[in-house]
Amino acid sequence: MKSRPEASGGHGSHTVQRDNKPALTNRISRIEGQVRGVRKMIAEDRYCIDVITQISAIQSALDALALQLMESHLAGCVQHAVHEGSGEVAIAEVIGVMRKLAR
């Protein structure tokens, strides 16, 4: 994944290699399946509460994905930025993203 400082306020543009890429890919594939399931439930006029329950599960799965990515970012990109002397910028970026996730 590439960081684009001009678009995101990021601290540098570089390619990030993730050891957990297969796990992230699998997780997002499951989420895509859940979303398709909700589409089908709506098309089949399923009970509203059941649909809402599935939407809640999707939101939880997306939150878990975001946290997994955040852990990877902290252990890789932020740690690297701290060692390179741009830790304050990287930490500010993380705090901004955390604020968005907390909404």
Steps between C-alpha positions, in 0.01 A plus 500: 500500500634842415472804717424826319605798709330753272164326543516374856745721680726196527859508614653338195433315181614141502382149436410299807557127501272327746566156641129478576379579147334155454311539827386851403393379156304211650332729751388747232373213283282382788369855544417519129306176538309643795408809297378283212297306756331818620419594141337159456310535828358834387408358158321212676312739732651340809401618846645847564657410834686210338638735234601757760670227704708405196588865436620524860718192444648665189578816696674293766699313236608829341606633841707186559662541158582864575657402834706228334626754245569752777709245691699430184543871436620570853744209501636585156448848361479693826791316657706574187398867508605529865842354419534738203411805708150567367313326779298805604342526155428126485345501847284802415381317189405194707316714753300663219400161361409374848270799544324411173464137609355603835208688342 
